Amino acid sequence: MHLSEIWVYPIKSLGGIRLRESLVEERGLKYDRRWVIVDEKGTFLTQRTNAQMALLDVAITNEGLVISHRYDPVNQMLIPFLREDDEDLEVKIWDDIITARTVSTLADEWLSERLGKAVRIVEMTPDTHRKMGSVYAETDRTVSFADDFPFLLISQASLDDLNGRLSQSVEMKRFRPNFVVSGTAPFEEDLWKNITIGNTRFEVAKPCERCVMVNIDPNTGIKSPETLKALMGYRKEGKDIFFGQNVIGLETGIVREGDVISQSLTI
């Protein structure tokens, strides 16, 4: 059993980047969901309401993040690590209201044009303290602009099982995991409590609730109901549909593709 893929999504709901290795930090992998696009009221945007965000790709360079549109890759915009703009802005991520930092007026204009509405891009600063959701909200554990937890893990076998129930296979990136695991049985990750990836320890906290975003093809931005409908048929518990596991890092470290994963089963 090993770590077969590592993914980060620097800007929430935009394209992901596959890495060979990554630094594990308390609030998530380095760069993962440290930026978010917000509307004029400071409320975050996602593919749930703007599926075209799936067509905005992101790359990491020495100077910053580079955003491009899938159908116009030459026209790019730099999101500099050294901010050109430096204004504090209150933003709303679900029920959390936190202070983030504006980045670039030029980037705001570029994104507004492509998304068809006035938006701004903001960055989570090192001193921003957003508490983790669920039962962990009472602790001091923090998270980035991710929905609830710092990491998401899915096994390749679970995706293979789902694809066996679909008329057309879907790719793993539709589910936006950080860690893809190979060498397991389908949904074996549901039984895990504590795992070690390489030399870094993690707690498997709870199943990941899925929403309409899994119906969006990340290559085209086109919605189709089949994926969520198939999951509903065999992965629904109560009102929720689960696919993948939310994970918490118990220490900092480095994870690499190919790392061996050891785990403890629940009793």
N, C-alpha and C positions, 0 to 999 in steps of 0.2 A: 504494500500500500504506500503510495507516494503522492507528492504534490506535483501535479502535471501542468498546471497553469496558474499564473499570478496576474491579476488585473487591478488597475486603478482607474478611477473616474474623476480626474482632478476637478472638473466643473460639473456640479450635480446635474444629472439628466442629459449631459452631452456624451459624446463617444468615449469609449474606454480605450486604455492603452495596455497591451500585454507586456510584461516585464520578465526578465530572467531572474531577477532577485529584487528584494525590496526591504527597506527598513520598517520594522514593526514599532509603531509608537502607540501610546495609550489610546489616542482618539482614532486610530486607524493606521493603515499603511501610509508612508510618507507620500504627500501630494493628494491622497485620496479625498475627494469631496471637500477640499479646502476653499473652493470658490463656489458661488451660487449666483444665479441670475434672478433678479427680483423685479417686480412691477413698480409702478409709481407709488403704490402704498407700502412698498417694502415687503410684500408677500412673495415667497419663493415660487418659481415656475418649474414645472416638470413636464415630461412627455404625456402625463395623464390628461392635460388640457391643451398641450401644444406638441403634437406628435412629430412635427418638423424639427424639433430639437434633436431627434435621433440622427438627422443628416449633418449635424455639425460635429466635425472630427477635431480631436485635440492631440497635439504633440508636445513633448517636453524638450526644451532646448536649454542651453546655458543661460540665456537671457530671460526666459520665461516660458509661458505656454503659448503655442501658436494654434489659433482656431482657423479652420477652413470649412467651406461647404462642400459636401460630397459631390455636387454637380458643378462646382466652380472652384476647384482646389488651388488654382493659382492666386486667387484673391484671398489673401490671408490677413489675419489680425493678431498682433502680439499682445499678450497680457503680461506685462513685465513683472518680474519678481521685485524689482525696485519700483515701487509705485509712483506713477506720474501724478496721481490724484491722491489726496490724503484726508478724506473727510469721514468722520464717524457717521454711521447710518444704522438706525434700528431696523432690524429685519425680522420677519416672522417665519419660523420653520415649524409647521404644525401648531402646537400650542406654546412653543417657546418664542419669546421675544429676546433677541440678543443684539449686542453691538458688533457690527462688522465694519470693515474699512473699504471705502471706494478705491478703485484701481486706476481707471483710465477713461476719460471722457470720449476719446476716439473709439475705444472698445465699446462703450455704451452705445454710441451712434451706429457702429457697425452691426452690433447685435440687434438693435432696434429695427434696423432696415430689414434684416433677414427674418426676424420673427414677426414683423408686421405690427409691432406695438412698442410703446416707450418702455425700455427696460434699462437696468443698470447691472453691472457685474460687481460683486463685492467679495472680499477675501476675509476668511477667518484668521484673526491674528493670534500669535502665541498666547496672549493673555486673555483671549476669549474663553469663557468657561461655560460650555453647554453641557448640562448633565445628561447622562444616559437615561433613556426612557424605561418604562415598565417598572418592575420591582427594584431595579438598580437605581432609580431616581433618588432614593434615599441615601445613596452612597455618594462618594466624591468622584466616582468614575465619570469621565467625560467622553464626548463623541464629537465628530466633525459635523458637517451638514448632511450626513447620512440620516435616513429616516429615524432610526432608533439605536442601532448597535454599530460598533466600529468595523466589524468584519462579517462577510457572508460567505459561507462554504456550501458547495454542492458537489456531489459525486458525479462522475461521468456516467456511471451505471444508472443513476436515477434519471438522467436526461435520456439515455438510451431506452429506458423503460417507457418514458413518456412518448418518445418518438415512435415506439411500436404501437401506440394508440392513436397516432395522428395520420391523416391522409398525406401530409407532406412534412418532412422532418424540419425541426427548428434548431437553430444554433444555440450554444450555451450562452453567448453574449446577450441574448434576449433577456436573460435572468439576472445579469449584472453581478456575478459573484466576484469576490476577491480571490478566493481559493477554489480551484477545481482539483478534485481528488480522484485518482485512478487506482484500480485494484480492489474495489469493494463490491459487495452485492448491492442491488438497487435499494436505496433508502436505508442503507446500513447506518448512515450518519445520524438517523433519527434516534439511535440507541446510545450515542456517545455522550459522555459527560465531560471528560477531560482528555485533551490530546496534546501531543508534542509534535511540532513540525520542525524537523531538524533538531535544533537545540532550544527552541522557543516554546513555552507552554501557553496553552489556551484553554479557556472554559467554553464548552458548547452550551449556550444559555437557553435558547428556545427556538422552535421552528419559525421560519420566516413566512409571514402572511403575504399572499400575493394579491395583486390588484390588476386592473385593466392594462397596465403597462406591458404585461407579458403577451398581450395580443398585438403589440406593435412590432413589425419587422424592422430591426435596427438597420437593415441595409436600404430600405425604401421609405420608411416612415408610414407605411400603409397598415391599417388596422384590420384584423380578422379575428372573430370570436372563438376560433376553434381551440386555441391553446388553453385558455382559461376554462372553457367548457369541458375539455378532456380532463383537466386537473380536478374540476368539480366532481367528476364522476367517481374519483377514487382517492382524492387527497383532501376532502372536505371534512372538517370537524366542527360541529355547530354551525356558526355563520362564516367561519374562516376557511380559506383554502391555503394549504401549506406546501411549500417547495423550497428546500434548502434549510440551512441552519444558521441562526445568528450566533456570532462568536465574539468572545471578549479576550483580549490579550492579558495574560497574567504577568508579563514582563516584556521589556524591550528586547530586540534582537534583530537578526537578519534571516529571512526565509529565501530559499532558492528553489527554482524548478528542479525536480528530481529528489528533493528532500524526502527522507523516509518519515512516515507518520505512524506514531504509536498512539494507542487509545485505551481508555478504560470504559467498559460497558456499565450501564446503569443496572441496578439490581431490582 
